[in-house]
Amino acid sequence: MRKVPLLAVVSLAAALCGAPAAQADQVAQAARAAQAYPFQNPALPLDQRVTDLLGRLTLDEKLSLLHQSQPAIPRLGIAYHKNGTEALHGVAWSNHRDDNWNQKFAAGTVFPQPVGLASTWDPVLIRKVGSAVGDETRGYNAVDPVLWGLQVWAPVVDLLRDPRAGRNEEGYSEDPLLTGAISTAYGKGLQGDDPFYLKTAPVLKHYLAYNNETDRSLTSSNLTPKLKHEYYEPAFKAAISADAATGVMASYNLVNGRPNHVNPDLNDVVRTWTDRTLYNPSDAWGPHALTDLERYYDDKPEAFAAVLKAGLDSFTIDGSDLGPMLTNLKAALDQGRITVADVDKSVRHVLSIRTRLGHFDPDGGPYARITADVIGSAANKRLNRETAGKAAVLLKNSGVLPLGKPKSAAVVGPLADRLYRDWYSGQLPYQVTPLDGIEERVGSVTTGEGLERVALRHLDSGKYVTATGTGPDDNAGLIDTAPGAASQWDLTDWTGGVSTLRNAGNGRLLGGDWRSLDTDDAEPDGWYVSQQFALEKQPDGSHLIRYAGYETVESWFGLPDAYVGVTDGALALVPKAQAAKFAKEVVSDGIAAAAARAAEAEVAVVVAGSHPFVAGREFHDRDDLRLGAGQLRLIEAVRKANPRTVVVLETSYPVVVDAPTLLWTTHAGAETGHAVADVLFGDVNPGGRLTQTWPAAGALPSLLDYDLVKTGMTYLYGEDKPLYAFGHGLSYTSFGYQGLRAHGDQVSVKVTNTGRVKGDEVVQLYTHQRDSRFAQPVKRLRGFQRITLAPGETRTVTFPLKRSDLAVWDHTRGRWLVEDATHDVLVGSASDRIRQRTTLRVPGETVPVRDLTRTTRAMDFDDYAGVAFADESKARGEVVEGSAGDWVAYTGASWGSRLTAAVASVGGGSFEVRRGSPTGALLATVPVPATGGIYTYGTASASVRAGTGSVYLVFKGDLRIRDFALAR
């Protein structure tokens, strides 16, 4: 048994508690009796330790452990614990400093954004990254456990089914298998290698089907049973079933009409994926949303009771204030909505994970030895550079890359000499920009941002928009009559037509401050990013300046939209009808200057891309995927000036941009410049691959439509040619594929490096089921391996492919099955670059004709139009909800002559039963009685004509159908 000096235990406990001396003495007394309590004995089984501690807690102490901020329990020697350190690609928000902070240790490592981590397609590497982040989390926790707890809210496994979603950079991929593999690797790294103890306790975000920020707490993700089982759940199941995560966090959205914070799947499904205990937290403010925003429950005791009973064990609400939670849970107990047994169940989950974190061991467990020395270590810097290099994706190459040894280079663009953090990262401890990386290798380098410096002249007054200072009350105004430094602005046109305007005089950004404008912010990096504008050109050549900040303009300003106008002679944000017109005058043309530098250099590198806080982020989706027009002009001008131009695109999401030589990286942390240079000059042969489809320019479906089968989103269901396909990425060498074999439970193929340099290939295995009772994906990823080959080297790559891997969800019978079918087996270097193919005959079941004489859940349809998927009750179950003209279909069926249906309708209505199509032969019109509420179900019945084929239920009024039978 491990021993540590008593003084160390007392000091740590006092620090954790943030307790006064008297409380620290109580902790010390408990520590002296460390072996007196079984829960403190590491030699005992987990269940025995948890049971012992649970029995010693008062009800108030138990309830306090259900909060994100868990107070110390000095009488038992239990220290304070905080849930929720953000750790998506490093320890987030690690810019918390006091005067002596930097004397204690370096700032933390910021690794590439998660979408970049996944683009390595390298789980072994990502496990190392997760381990490094876990070490640094422990290091921070050792210094300030109140700020940095050991339950980490990472990784994010939300599937990237639409690149317009604001939080795209937080996730890994549009594919569930790849997402599951990367999240499992990262989670394993965060947890550490001990079979019992946890370095940190990773929590997967966000359960379930959360991929839009627009009205995120009010929108419902319509999930068909098939897509829920085959697409949305597996990304979570992979890491949980591999014991690579200790819980899931509920998401803000609703699924099929029910808020995810009371999704019964948290208990009924998620906990079945593992034999380990899970500890599931709410998202921030989520329990309050059930009453305050979603109006799903009438009062908070009812809502909080439902949260607990659904399977959440921690309330992330009200900061460190336990009062509201305690009040509402006690009321729920008094009202009989929950029992002490319900409380005990969740507290057991809390105590189980905290025991595995070493919180109750006399010495804090094996990972308590990690100190702040690990933070920002040299080893982590090296790992960061390696990861950023392996994450880079070569999208196109005209032959310019690798650059070799040029004597001169022009490195231009808004991101050439600047790196940015994102919302869920710490401050960058240092910056190696692309310019820095290239300057280390090239003797003569010129640079420039490639921006237009503009002046905005008010057409009515002739005066210019002018900065007056950098304080919050220093409002910009119409002052200068000729462009001076204070009335000149560097215009950075980021993505989606959204720009920032940096004042040439004071270096600060123009921002919206309620109804006024000011220049008091150096960067757009707060929660409310008010430094965003769009210059909208009018037919007469003038411009309107639209305010594009993140605040909800309607609620904050009382405006449907906001534009820069003039009120009482001062600049103000006004409705569009009152918008002022401005002339955009180019004072100096940075684009032309960049092109001139490029013309004089041997090679040119344009570093373009996105800003992580601008034009989309948490709470805000993107309208489109266009790269800013100014950046596009810069790329084109430099390319014309110098054919040996490389475009380095640094974004958090796909954008519509093309160039003959194009290298993509996400915002990749402090080592971005070294990693970019490593790839440009050939020290690293690019092996990164895209983890999501980059759509071509054109219309995209509604961001709120989660039915991939109908929208054609992602490579699984998309038929249109994308700009760049899922899995795409080029190399400086070439690879040949030979001898594909599918035999037994595996697939093998030989891969040869047919080029002249060493390189990495990501070998990708896909399958397609040719014949099925159900709609099948165009192809589905079944496996991948990133391999390194020397010139001429051949390796046989083997993938496991079991018969059970090919199972599909049979919604007609509510179970998994393997169909009797032929499968195309496809191996290649991208989803659209299949190099070898064969077929595999798989014996299995034939789905029988649907027997609609038995009770059929309405949700188990084969097709639908217009309907919504809704909650049967607030506790569980799903139904189909429709209005006039909506329909659901059940195909390949047989039915009898007597229909009965369980229906709900406030005012009554009817639905039709038709054969063959929504307008086919009318079999019956079924009257639906008024049931008085959407959760009150009655019976509707009618006689129909028996038959076989397809049955359509066509809604003629507002109603819900739970189930039906067409008996003989």
HELIX and SHEET records of a PDB file:
HELIX    1   1 LEU A    6  CYS A   17  1                                  12    
HELIX    2   2 ALA A   21  ARG A   32  1                                  12    
HELIX    3   3 ALA A   34  ALA A   36  5                                   3    
HELIX    4   4 PRO A   38  GLN A   40  5                                   3    
HELIX    5   5 LEU A   46  ARG A   56  1                                  11    
HELIX    6   6 LEU A   59  SER A   64  1                                   6    
HELIX    7   7 PRO A   74  LEU A   76  5                                   3    
HELIX    8   8 TRP A  101  LYS A  104  1                                   4    
HELIX    9   9 PRO A  114  ALA A  118  1                                   5    
HELIX   10  10 PRO A  123  VAL A  143  1                                  21    
HELIX   11  11 ASN A  168  GLU A  170  5                                   3    
HELIX   12  12 PRO A  176  GLN A  191  1                                  16    
HELIX   13  13 PRO A  225  LEU A  227  1                                   3    
HELIX   14  14 LYS A  228  TYR A  232  3                                   5    
HELIX   15  15 PRO A  234  SER A  241  1                                   8    
HELIX   16  16 ASN A  260  VAL A  262  5                                   3    
HELIX   17  17 ASP A  265  ASP A  268  1                                   4    
HELIX   18  18 VAL A  270  TRP A  273  5                                   4    
HELIX   19  19 GLY A  286  ASP A  292  1                                   7    
HELIX   20  20 LYS A  300  ALA A  310  1                                  11    
HELIX   21  21 GLY A  323  ASP A  334  1                                  12    
HELIX   22  22 VAL A  340  ARG A  356  1                                  17    
HELIX   23  23 PRO A  366  ARG A  369  5                                   4    
HELIX   24  24 ALA A  372  VAL A  374  5                                   3    
HELIX   25  25 ALA A  378  ALA A  391  1                                  14    
HELIX   26  26 PRO A  434  GLU A  439  1                                   6    
HELIX   27  27 ALA A  485  SER A  487  5                                   3    
HELIX   28  28 VAL A  553  PHE A  557  1                                   5    
HELIX   29  29 LYS A  576  GLN A  578  5                                   3    
HELIX   30  30 GLY A  590  GLU A  600  1                                  11    
HELIX   31  31 ALA A  629  ALA A  641  1                                  13    
HELIX   32  32 THR A  672  LEU A  680  1                                   9    
HELIX   33  33 LEU A  708  THR A  711  1                                   4    
HELIX   34  34 THR A  714  TYR A  717  1                                   4    
HELIX   35  35 ARG A  803  LEU A  806  5                                   4    
SHEET    1   A 4 SER A  69  GLN A  70  0                                        
SHEET    2   A 4 HIS A  81  GLU A  86 -1                                        
SHEET    3   A 4 GLN A 151  TRP A 153  1                                        
SHEET    4   A 4 ALA A 201  PRO A 202  1                                        
SHEET    1   B 2 LEU A 204  TYR A 207  0                                        
SHEET    2   B 2 VAL A 248  ALA A 250  1                                        
SHEET    1   C 3 SER A 220  SER A 221  0                                        
SHEET    2   C 3 LEU A 254  VAL A 255  1                                        
SHEET    3   C 3 ARG A 258  PRO A 259 -1                                        
SHEET    1   D 6 VAL A 393  LYS A 396  0                                        
SHEET    2   D 6 LEU A 662  THR A 665 -1                                        
SHEET    3   D 6 THR A 645  GLU A 650  1                                        
SHEET    4   D 6 VAL A 603  GLY A 609  1                                        
SHEET    5   D 6 SER A 408  VAL A 412  1                                        
SHEET    6   D 6 SER A 444  GLY A 448  1                                        
SHEET    1   E 4 SER A 499  ASN A 503  0                                        
SHEET    2   E 4 TRP A 489  ASP A 493 -1                                        
SHEET    3   E 4 GLU A 452  HIS A 458 -1                                        
SHEET    4   E 4 PHE A 582  ASP A 589 -1                                        
SHEET    1   F 2 VAL A 465  THR A 466  0                                        
SHEET    2   F 2 GLY A 477  LEU A 478 -1                                        
SHEET    1   G 2 LEU A 509  ASP A 513  0                                        
SHEET    2   G 2 SER A 516  ASP A 521 -1                                        
SHEET    1   H 2 PHE A 533  LYS A 537  0                                        
SHEET    2   H 2 HIS A 543  TYR A 547 -1                                        
SHEET    1   I 2 TYR A 563  THR A 567  0                                        
SHEET    2   I 2 ALA A 570  VAL A 574 -1                                        
SHEET    1   J 3 PHE A 735  HIS A 743  0                                        
SHEET    2   J 3 GLN A 746  ASN A 753 -1                                        
SHEET    3   J 3 THR A 794  PRO A 800 -1                                        
SHEET    1   K 4 ARG A 780  LEU A 789  0                                        
SHEET    2   K 4 GLY A 759  GLN A 769 -1                                        
SHEET    3   K 4 ALA A 821  ALA A 830 -1                                        
SHEET    4   K 4 ARG A 833  VAL A 842 -1                                        
SHEET    1   L 2 VAL A 808  ASP A 810  0                                        
SHEET    2   L 2 ARG A 815  LEU A 817 -1                                        
SHEET    1   M 3 ARG A 850  ASP A 851  0                                        
SHEET    2   M 3 TRP A 887  TRP A 895  1                                        
SHEET    3   M 3 ASP A 863  ALA A 865 -1                                        
SHEET    1   N 5 ARG A 850  ASP A 851  0                                        
SHEET    2   N 5 TRP A 887  TRP A 895  1                                        
SHEET    3   N 5 GLY A 947  PHE A 955 -1                                        
SHEET    4   N 5 GLY A 909  ARG A 915 -1                                        
SHEET    5   N 5 ALA A 921  VAL A 928 -1                                        
SHEET    1   O 4 THR A 856  ARG A 857  0                                        
SHEET    2   O 4 LEU A 959  ALA A 967 -1                                        
SHEET    3   O 4 GLU A 878  GLY A 882 -1                                        
SHEET    4   O 4 ALA A 868  ASP A 871 -1                                        
SHEET    1   P 4 THR A 856  ARG A 857  0                                        
SHEET    2   P 4 LEU A 959  ALA A 967 -1                                        
SHEET    3   P 4 ARG A 898  ALA A 904 -1                                        
SHEET    4   P 4 GLY A 938  SER A 943 -1                                        
END                                                                             
